[in-house]
Structures are given as structure tokens and as C-alpha cells.
Amino acid sequence: MHELMHRSGSTNPHQFAGWYDQITHGHTQDSGKWRANFAGSRPLSNKQLDALAQIFADTHSYYQNGPYGLWRAIWGEATDLIACVRSHPKSSPQMPFAVSERAVQLSILAAAEDEISFNDFVRAIALYRLRKETEPFCRVDGIGLNQTGTVWRNIQMCLNENKVNTELDRLGLRRVITEELEQLEIERKKANPKARFFD
């Protein structure tokens, strides 16, 4: 809903409804039709999504996948996570997954100030979740490797980036996303207390 306000140049639900009514010759401003959606107390109905898709072609995709694919990275299945990581510009489905993983991490680790993009953040979340679910803790030649914890540090770097926080604020998601990610990390450490020694 914050994205809709941004795209329509509105600053509140009432203005958005007025903008929508001008385009569609509707009467949603008087009825307060969008208010509950903007408040987060009611999801958009299929009818609303179809109506919005007449104006914004990416409505259904944006609603299902989130901004920059953020919903898929946080709540998607393993196939979504793999596709998200492989979406890095220096990766492709034909490359070994380790190459995609390295590209995602290097984009963050080698970035200068204000160079980490929101897409980098989303891909780091997908990689973190994938590691958390499939390979949270492993040993190579008897040495413990906390690969998930390493990716968690990438996420922390992203959350210290002005560009990422500005976009999260614009979308009205900063608190929700930060809390969700912190909860995932708490669960990871609770499931494997040894992991904290490798962070």
C-alpha cells in the first residue's frame, strides 16, 4: 500500500482514493474502501488486485513477491530462495550455486559506502534463509564453519546502509522486517547454541 501511495504521488489513503477515483471514475474516496487495506487490517481482495492491475501491470507479482521479491526472500520456499540468490547479475542458473553465493556476498563485502543496493539486501536474506534451513552448521576437516552466521553479518551490513534503510522506511517496512530477521536469528542460535561461538 505504501508503494501505491508512492506511485500515485499520494501521502495518505484518502488522497490515494481520490487519485484512484479520478482514473477509474469510481467512488472509493467517499466509501473509505481503501482505509482498512492501508491500515493493514484487511488484505487486498482479488477484485481489488484485478482493479489495480488495470493501472499497474505488476500488481499481482508485486503483491505475491513483495518489493524487490522481499516476501519470497523472507517467507518463500527453497526454490524461491535459490532463484533469488541466482538473480545476481554475475550469476546464472547454469553456474554452480557456490558462484552465485560468492557473488551475493562479495557485492556486500566489497561495496563502498552507499553502494549496497536493496536487491543486495534481498538476496542476502534469501541466502541466509537457505543456509539456515539447509546447512546451518557444518564442519570441514574438523573445523566448525558457521556459514549461516557469516551471511547474517552480511544482513547486518545491509541494515547499516542508508540506501537500504531509506527504502525500508519509504515502504513502511523497517520495523517489521528488522524484527522478523532478528527473530530468525534468535531461533537459529536457540536451535544450535554452539553457533554463537562462530559469529
C-alpha positions in Angstrom: 0.0 0.0 0.0 2.9 2.3 0.7 4.1 1.6 -2.8 0.7 2.5 -4.2 0.9 5.8 -2.4 4.4 6.4 -3.8 3.4 5.6 -7.3 0.3 7.8 -7.2 2.0 10.7 -5.5 -0.4 10.4 -2.5 0.6 10.9 1.1 -2.4 9.2 2.7 -5.2 6.7 1.9 -7.8 9.5 1.4 -5.6 11.1 -1.3 -4.9 7.7 -2.9 -8.7 7.0 -3.1 -9.2 10.4 -4.8 -6.4 9.7 -7.3 -7.9 6.2 -7.9 -11.4 7.7 -8.4 -10.1 10.2 -11.0 -8.6 7.5 -13.1 -11.4 4.9 -12.8 -14.4 7.3 -12.3 -15.1 5.4 -9.1 -16.4 6.5 -5.7 -14.0 4.9 -3.3 -12.9 8.1 -1.5 -16.4 8.6 0.0 -16.8 5.0 1.0 -13.3 4.7 2.6 -12.8 1.5 0.6 -9.0 1.5 0.9 -8.7 2.5 4.5 -8.5 -1.0 6.1 -6.0 -2.1 3.4 -3.7 0.8 4.2 -4.1 0.2 7.9 -3.0 -3.4 7.4 -6.2 -4.8 9.0 -7.5 -6.3 5.7 -5.6 -7.8 2.8 -6.4 -6.7 -0.7 -9.1 -8.8 -2.3 -8.8 -10.5 -5.7 -11.2 -8.0 -7.0 -9.1 -5.1 -5.7 -6.0 -6.6 -7.1 -7.6 -7.1 -10.5 -8.8 -3.5 -10.5 -5.3 -2.2 -9.5 -3.7 -4.4 -12.2 -5.6 -2.4 -14.8 -3.5 0.6 -13.7 -0.3 -1.1 -12.6 0.7 -4.2 -14.7 2.9 -5.6 -12.0 0.2 -5.6 -9.3 -0.2 -9.4 -8.8 3.5 -10.1 -9.0 4.3 -7.2 -6.5 1.6 -8.4 -4.1 2.8 -12.0 -4.2 6.5 -11.4 -4.2 6.8 -8.1 -2.4 9.1 -5.2 -3.3 12.2 -6.5 -5.0 11.0 -10.0 -4.2 11.3 -9.4 -0.4 8.3 -11.6 0.5 9.8 -14.5 -1.4 13.2 -14.0 0.3 11.7 -13.9 3.8 8.8 -16.4 3.5 9.4 -18.3 0.3 10.2 -21.9 -0.3 13.7 -23.2 -1.0 13.2 -22.9 -4.8 12.3 -19.2 -4.3 15.4 -18.7 -2.3 17.7 -20.4 -4.8 16.1 -18.3 -7.6 16.5 -15.1 -5.6 20.2 -15.8 -5.0 20.8 -16.7 -8.6 19.2 -13.5 -9.7 22.5 -11.7 -9.0 23.8 -10.0 -12.2 27.1 -12.0 -12.0 25.2 -15.3 -11.7 23.1 -17.6 -13.9 21.2 -20.8 -13.5 23.9 -22.7 -15.4 26.6 -21.7 -12.9 27.4 -23.7 -9.7 25.4 -22.4 -6.8 28.6 -21.6 -4.9 29.4 -19.0 -7.6 26.1 -17.3 -7.0 26.6 -17.4 -3.3 30.0 -15.8 -3.6 28.7 -13.1 -5.9 25.9 -12.2 -3.4 28.4 -11.9 -0.5 31.1 -10.0 -2.5 28.5 -7.4 -3.6 28.1 -6.6 0.1 31.6 -7.2 1.5 33.4 -5.3 -1.3 30.9 -2.4 -1.5 31.9 1.1 -0.7 29.7 3.4 1.4 26.2 3.8 -0.1 26.9 1.1 -2.7 24.9 -1.7 -1.2 21.5 -1.9 -3.0 18.2 -3.1 -1.8 18.5 -6.0 -4.2 21.7 -7.0 -2.4 19.8 -6.9 0.8 17.0 -9.1 -0.5 19.5 -11.6 -2.0 21.4 -11.7 1.4 18.1 -12.6 3.2 17.4 -15.4 0.7 20.9 -16.8 1.1 20.6 -16.6 4.9 17.3 -18.4 5.0 18.6 -21.0 2.6 21.7 -21.6 4.7 19.6 -21.6 7.9 17.2 -24.3 6.6 19.7 -26.5 4.7 23.2 -26.0 6.2 23.0 -24.1 9.5 26.2 -25.6 10.9 28.8 -27.8 9.3 32.4 -29.0 9.8 35.1 -29.2 7.2 38.3 -31.2 8.2 37.2 -30.9 11.8 36.9 -27.1 11.8 33.5 -25.6 12.5 32.1 -23.3 9.9 29.1 -21.1 10.6 28.1 -20.3 7.1 24.6 -19.0 8.2 26.2 -16.7 10.7 28.5 -15.3 8.0 25.5 -14.4 5.9 23.8 -12.9 9.0 26.7 -10.5 9.2 26.0 -9.5 5.5 22.4 -8.8 6.5 23.6 -6.6 9.4 25.9 -4.7 7.0 22.9 -4.1 4.8 20.8 -2.9 7.7 23.5 -0.3 8.5 23.3 1.0 4.9 21.5 4.3 4.4 20.1 3.3 1.0 18.6 0.1 2.3 17.1 1.9 5.4 15.7 4.7 3.3 13.9 2.2 1.0 12.6 0.2 4.0 11.3 3.5 5.5 9.6 4.5 2.3 7.9 1.2 2.1 6.9 1.4 5.8 8.6 -1.9 6.5 11.8 -1.1 8.5 10.5 -2.2 11.9 8.6 -5.3 10.7 11.4 -6.6 8.5 14.1 -5.9 11.1 12.1 -7.7 13.8 11.4 -10.7 11.5 15.0 -11.1 10.7 16.1 -10.8 14.3 13.6 -13.4 15.3 15.0 -15.8 12.6 18.5 -15.3 14.1 17.3 -15.9 17.6 15.6 -19.1 16.5 18.9 -20.2 14.8 21.0 -19.7 17.8 18.5 -21.3 20.1 18.4 -24.4 17.8 22.2 -24.6 17.9 23.8 -22.9 20.9 27.3 -23.7 19.6 26.6 -21.4 16.6 27.1 -18.2 18.7 30.8 -19.1 19.2 31.4 -18.8 15.5 29.7 -15.4 14.9 
